[in-house]
Amino acid sequence: MAGTPDPPDRPRVGPGAAPWLVFAIASAGWVFDVYEGQLFAVFKGPMLRELLGGSPGAELTESLRGRIDWHSNVALALFLVGGAAGGLGFGMLADRIGRVRTMGVTILVYSVFSALTCFVRESWQMHALRFLVAIGVGGEWAIAAALVAESVPTRWRAWAGGAFHASSVIGLVLASATGWLFAGPDQWRWAFLIGLAPALLVLWIRLSLREPDRWQRSSAGPDDGPETTPAAGSLRELLGDPRWRPRALIGLGLAAVGLGTYWGVFAFAPELVKEVLPDTLTDAEKQARASQVYSLITLTGSAAGLLAFAPLASTLGRRATFLIYHAGALVLVPAAFLAASSLASTVLLLALMAAFVVGMHAGYAIYFPELFPTRLRATGTSFCFNVGRVLGAVMLLVRGWLGATIGVRPAVAVVSLVFLVGIGLLAFAPETKGTELPD
């Protein structure tokens, strides 16, 4: 079903007239998207301890620790599945009824269901809400990435897309700050209630933006004669049309490599830090120090890599920049996990590794919207990112099996070989630098 273009006299700022406003609003949505997703990682310990019947001040028993780990893994699996379902569903909807309308709905979904976590009393309620939060989170990124790509001039598209994705660091910082403010074992409920705040963005969106001109022209159909353009948001066309199917599969593969190595490599950075800390520290002290180092790495190496992708892609092209990041990660992951011995060398190597492993994610916000026509842009972008994220989660199983077989450090080094798959995919990837978005 085609959306109805906004009336030309509607008193709102159009994206074409104020791309900075589109960028600001889309980035704010992504910041809170990441914030909502990260809240669970920050508060899952005290939350699950309470929901599973543990006492706040008591030492964890092995049985309770195992149950907490199991429920954490279930919550992660549901979040990934929910993100893929929401991403595809909302991506298709955004191509049909509009980016601005649909992005507002996704923000409402993840805000409301995150806030409802404040009232859970059973673990199954928490799992259900994690799935529902993920539906909104999965949808918002692809829609915002498409909106940014369609709203800025061609010469600034890479810069805007890269900076948009890099704003995720702000979401991580906000979630960490929330964890610090609500550090008490019984305060996690208030932290989730604050998650309702992003819903205010919807009012800003509706008062400030109209649908991009490019989408309005596409949704209106041809000016003369019967409409022959295929339906917008068609997953069948995306995967069935020989023009778009190869692009969708290449994007899917790149995302699976990058997001899979995030879970299979970067997520284990705290474990490496704990290994090199002195044995004079208690396990709790090591955990706290490792979390601090992890935050430092995110704020330095990850942020630098995310911000560097756009200028490199604007100068060298998208394929060459992806190649640099994959090759750098292929070298630095084994170097970090096999050679790091002291705390100083570990922090340095992990920060350099993060610049490449995490930094390539900014390229997805730049590249994926450039691969598809307007009627499939949000659908294709979401397919690549969200389905790629689910496939990438398989890396957790592979790394876990390898870790139990040969040890964590060698296992992560072996997992890094998957970057060769990404390098191979780039041989077939189209170059989009300096080109207009396909209509």
C-alpha atoms as one frame of an Amber mdcrd trajectory, in Angstrom:
protein
   0.000   0.000   0.000   1.415   3.349  -0.943   1.654   6.180   1.572   0.071
   9.564   1.059   2.566  12.379   0.476   2.423  15.288   2.889   0.484  18.286
   1.560   2.850  20.859   0.070   1.561  23.578   2.379   2.085  21.592   5.553
   3.937  23.950   7.959   6.840  21.667   8.790  10.511  21.663   7.994  11.340
  19.366   5.103  14.400  17.123   5.252  15.695  18.571   2.003  15.622  22.074
   3.513  17.243  21.100   6.826  19.319  17.926   6.560  21.022  18.796   9.846
  17.655  18.471  11.577  17.042  15.061  10.027  20.511  13.990  11.106  19.968
  15.254  14.662  16.611  13.539  15.097  17.708  10.277  13.466  20.862  10.212
  15.610  18.859  10.907  18.765  16.635   7.954  17.922  19.682   5.720  17.395
  21.321   6.961  20.623  18.276   5.931  22.634  17.962   2.763  20.576  21.429
   1.720  21.770  20.681   3.013  25.267  17.571   0.841  25.581  19.433  -2.218
  24.329  22.372  -1.622  26.669  20.249  -1.130  29.788  19.740  -4.869  30.072
  23.478  -5.528  29.858  24.059  -3.008  32.659  21.295  -4.208  35.000  20.829
  -7.887  34.171  22.787  -8.967  37.266  20.623  -7.367  39.973  17.460  -7.827
  37.888  17.862 -11.558  37.392  19.107 -12.072  40.932  15.844 -10.565  42.238
  13.551 -12.245  39.708  15.109 -15.648  40.356  14.787 -15.358  44.139  18.314
 -14.422  45.151  19.068 -12.109  48.080  20.627  -8.747  47.077  23.556  -8.891
  49.503  24.212 -12.644  49.538  26.978 -14.443  47.660  25.795 -16.096  44.450
  25.498 -19.860  44.656  26.693 -21.933  41.725  23.104 -22.938  41.015  21.852
 -19.344  40.946  24.842 -18.221  38.882  24.062 -20.908  36.314  20.391 -19.895
  36.170  21.334 -16.238  35.704  23.673 -17.138  32.845  20.986 -19.280  31.218
  18.361 -16.539  31.404  20.889 -13.995  30.110  21.494 -16.150  27.050  17.764
 -16.647  26.496  17.213 -12.885  26.722  19.989 -12.285  24.179  18.517 -14.847
  21.790  15.048 -13.316  22.083  16.497  -9.844  21.564  18.235 -10.923  18.366
  15.148 -12.680  17.002  12.905  -9.778  17.980  15.301  -7.321  16.353  15.254
  -9.264  13.100  11.455  -9.556  13.095  10.927  -5.908  13.977  13.610  -4.751
  11.588  12.093  -6.529   8.612   8.511  -5.665   9.520   9.122  -1.997  10.204
  11.541  -1.710   7.270   8.849  -2.908   4.880   6.321  -0.611   6.543   8.641
   2.395   6.194   8.941   1.808   2.445   5.156   1.666   2.193   3.835   4.398
   4.512   6.905   6.561   5.081  10.121   6.812   7.076   9.052   9.548   9.491
   5.772   7.908  10.480   7.321   4.491  10.981  10.391   5.725  12.860   8.097
   7.397  15.375   6.273   4.106  15.931   9.534   2.177  16.481  10.675   4.678
  19.113   7.339   4.422  20.908   7.565   0.627  20.863  11.003   0.344  22.408
  10.380   3.179  24.893   7.072   1.886  26.247   8.098  -1.758  26.539  11.426
  -0.838  28.121   9.607   1.261  30.725   7.198  -1.622  31.443  10.221  -3.678
  32.533  10.003  -1.659  35.740   6.937  -3.687  36.751   8.030  -7.276  35.972
   7.735  -9.876  38.709   8.605 -13.075  36.812  11.459 -13.982  34.488   9.057
 -14.873  31.640   7.659 -11.334  31.767  11.174  -9.952  31.385  11.847 -12.219
  28.398   8.603 -11.176  26.709   9.467  -7.504  27.139  13.026  -8.000  25.856
  11.521  -9.444  22.673   9.099  -6.536  22.326  11.781  -3.919  23.011  13.903
  -5.556  20.317  11.105  -5.227  17.766  11.304  -1.457  18.089  15.085  -1.334
  18.365  15.538  -3.487  15.261  13.240  -1.304  13.202  14.600   2.118  14.148
  18.181   1.817  12.848  17.377   0.874   9.256  14.671   3.497   8.925  16.867
   6.234  10.363  19.786   5.204   8.122  17.545   5.379   5.041  16.129   8.726
   6.155  19.598  10.231   6.597  20.806   8.908   3.230  17.785  10.376   1.438
  18.017  13.765   3.135  21.603  14.941   2.633  23.470  15.946  -0.544  25.435
  13.175  -2.249  28.816  14.643  -1.290  27.900  14.585   2.430  26.074  11.270
   2.478  28.977   9.194   3.794  29.837  11.751   6.461  26.244  11.934   7.674
  25.721   8.157   7.649  28.990   7.472   9.450  28.419  10.122  12.110  24.847
   8.882  12.560  26.035   5.384  13.412  28.947   6.655  15.538  26.438   8.405
  17.804  25.829   4.940  19.284  28.762   5.646  21.619  26.614   8.309  23.314
  23.961   5.656  23.984  26.566   3.416  25.612  27.781   6.284  27.782  24.222
   7.158  28.839  23.521   3.534  29.769  26.756   3.359  31.794  25.879   6.632
  33.533  22.432   5.256  34.358  24.112   2.192  35.833  26.244   4.434  38.015
  23.293   6.561  39.156  21.160   3.526  40.008  23.895   1.309  41.385  21.847
  -0.073  44.277  20.756  -3.716  43.971  17.069  -2.747  44.168  17.163   0.367
  41.929  17.153  -1.266  38.503  13.391  -0.787  38.152  13.753   3.005  38.208
  16.434   2.815  35.551  14.077   1.043  33.146  11.252   3.442  33.925  13.486
   6.267  32.677  13.506   4.388  29.370  10.171   6.022  28.634  11.960   9.345
  27.991  12.770   8.643  24.300   9.040   8.620  23.596   9.251  12.415  23.745
  11.280  12.201  20.523   8.132  11.218  18.699   6.628  14.654  19.376   9.792
  16.295  18.016   9.673  14.086  14.943   6.057  14.838  14.154   6.483  18.596
  14.679   9.740  18.912  12.742   9.837  16.512   9.808   7.911  15.541   6.743
   8.639  12.578   4.531  11.677  12.945   2.235  10.889  14.275  -1.234  12.497
  11.195  -2.758  10.122   8.881  -0.899   7.110  11.061  -1.698   7.882  10.915
  -5.428   8.361   7.161  -5.259   5.165   6.529  -3.303   3.137   8.702  -5.685
   3.964   6.387  -8.601   4.479   7.446 -12.252   3.045  10.778 -13.373   1.279
   9.373 -16.405  -0.292   6.089 -17.373  -1.086   3.085 -15.175   1.211   2.349
 -12.290   3.773  -0.257 -13.265   6.286   0.204 -10.440   6.444  -2.868  -8.153
   4.966  -2.559  -4.692   7.103  -0.792  -2.111   8.634  -2.796   0.713   8.418
  -6.117  -1.119  10.678  -8.770   0.364   9.829 -10.931  -2.636  11.211  -8.323
  -5.019  14.277  -7.723  -2.828  15.258 -11.385  -2.929  13.745 -12.276  -6.295
  14.867  -9.462  -8.577  18.352 -10.190 -10.011  19.210  -6.483  -9.678  18.729
  -6.377  -5.908  19.209  -9.957  -4.692  23.038  -9.982  -5.060  23.260  -6.639
  -3.256  21.041  -7.887  -0.430  23.121 -11.033  -0.002  26.423  -9.132  -0.088
  25.139  -6.682   2.512  23.820  -9.551   4.611  27.210 -11.258   4.466  29.135
  -8.114   5.416  26.837  -7.492   8.375  27.054 -11.118   9.524  30.865 -10.903
   9.500  31.032  -7.555  11.290  28.311  -8.165  13.870  29.300 -11.801  14.389
  32.853 -10.809  15.201  31.525  -8.170  17.584  29.890 -10.944  19.624  32.637
 -13.484  19.016  35.632 -11.154  19.487  35.069  -7.690  20.935  32.567  -8.853
  23.566  35.325 -10.958  25.121  37.675  -8.020  25.661  36.802  -7.833  29.395
  37.765 -11.486  29.786  41.195 -10.764  28.323  41.639  -7.789  30.649  40.782
  -9.930  33.680  43.465 -12.423  32.669  46.273  -9.861  32.786  45.210  -8.177
  36.040  47.260  -9.100  39.130  46.075 -12.020  41.250  46.148  -9.805  44.332
  42.796  -8.383  43.222  39.579 -10.161  44.128  37.303 -11.461  41.407  34.862
  -8.602  42.035  37.694  -6.053  41.780  38.898  -7.630  38.541  35.380  -7.503
  37.120  35.009  -3.832  38.009  38.417  -2.973  36.536  37.679  -4.939  33.367
  34.390  -3.057  32.939  36.229   0.259  33.310  38.791  -0.747  30.697  36.013
  -1.933  28.378  34.366   1.483  28.638  37.699   3.176  27.938  38.244   1.055
  24.845  34.737   1.876  23.615  35.228   5.610  24.119  38.623   5.650  22.400
  39.272   2.859  19.916  35.678   2.123  18.935  34.701   5.779  18.635  37.812
   6.602  16.595  37.168   3.739  14.196  33.507   4.653  13.770  34.306   8.314
  13.074  37.173   7.515  10.685  35.092   5.359   8.352  33.195   8.251   6.730
  36.189  10.384   5.639  37.967   7.291   4.352  34.878   6.135   2.453  34.433
   9.614   0.960  38.043   9.662  -0.228  38.899   6.059  -1.068  35.452   4.624
  -1.738  33.254   2.213   0.204  34.895  -1.037  -0.942  38.459   0.110  -0.255
  37.509   1.346   3.209  35.764  -1.894   4.105  38.861  -3.727   2.859  41.123
  -1.682   5.135  38.926  -2.369   8.150  38.608  -6.103   7.495  42.342  -6.483
   6.868  43.193  -4.444   9.957  40.871  -6.557  12.100  42.328  -9.756  10.630
  45.772  -8.703  11.868  44.923  -6.992  15.154  42.540  -9.549  16.662  45.174
 -12.336  16.834  47.774  -9.760  17.923  45.593  -8.611  20.815  44.453 -12.013
  22.043  47.702 -13.911  21.509  50.362 -11.298  22.286  48.877  -9.132  25.044
  50.521  -9.862  28.391  50.578  -6.701  30.534  47.656  -4.403  31.262  49.215
  -1.583  29.228  49.811  -3.733  26.131  46.343  -5.275  26.453  44.591  -1.905
  26.596  46.615  -0.552  23.653  46.060  -3.604  21.454  42.369  -3.876  22.331
  41.805  -0.192  21.547  43.498  -0.584  18.151  41.546  -3.777  17.508  38.256
  -2.082  18.428  38.901   0.700  15.922  38.707  -1.872  13.127  36.332  -4.515
  14.538  33.705  -2.027  15.738  34.563   0.829  13.382  33.427  -1.041  10.278
  29.857  -0.953  11.605  29.625   2.721  10.620  30.013   1.565   7.037  26.710
  -0.291   7.187  24.772   2.936   7.771  26.599   4.476   4.798  26.621   1.577
   2.361  23.409  -0.396   2.824  20.973   2.461   1.982  23.014   3.128  -1.184
  22.427  -0.383  -2.507  18.652  -0.280  -2.983  15.985   1.823  -4.740  13.723
   4.098  -2.724  10.821   1.640  -2.652  13.121  -1.036  -1.118  15.659   1.081
   0.756  14.459   0.579   4.333  13.532  -3.056   3.632  16.904  -3.885   2.097
  18.900  -1.971   4.711  17.040  -3.720   7.517  17.383  -7.131   5.869  21.155
  -6.737   5.652  21.645  -5.407   9.169  19.100  -7.313  11.232  19.173 -10.712
   9.551  22.954 -10.364   9.443  22.910  -9.787  13.185  21.013 -13.042  13.762
  23.375 -15.016  11.530  26.322 -13.368  13.243  25.114 -14.612  16.618  26.137
 -18.103  15.483  29.662 -16.870  16.193  28.857 -17.094  19.910  28.275 -20.827
  19.576  31.423 -21.306  17.500  33.565 -19.291  19.882  32.077 -21.089  22.889
  32.835 -24.496  21.421  36.339 -23.489  20.389  36.955 -21.845  23.769  36.080
 -25.054  25.569  38.312 -27.021  23.181  41.465 -24.916  22.747  41.044 -22.003
  25.171  39.592 -18.495  24.872  42.619 -16.721  23.393  43.278 -19.180  20.540
  39.521 -19.503  19.942  39.092 -15.770  19.373  42.138 -15.762  17.075  40.556
 -18.554  15.007  37.230 -16.708  14.870  39.053 -13.711  13.371  39.584 -15.740
  10.191  35.966 -14.946   9.315  37.202 -11.507   8.240  38.562 -13.323   5.178
  34.939 -13.997   4.218  34.249 -10.277   4.351  37.276  -9.567   2.175  36.054
 -12.130  -0.333  32.578 -10.567  -0.457  34.078  -7.181  -1.309  35.258  -8.588
  -4.641  31.595  -8.714  -5.720  30.336  -5.582  -3.948  29.348  -2.589  -6.112
  31.097   0.730  -5.512  28.667   3.516  -4.607  30.986   6.432  -3.891  29.779
   9.616  -5.601  26.713   7.962  -7.125  23.128   9.073  -6.722  20.822   6.834
  -4.711  19.001   4.434  -7.040  15.357   5.300  -7.652
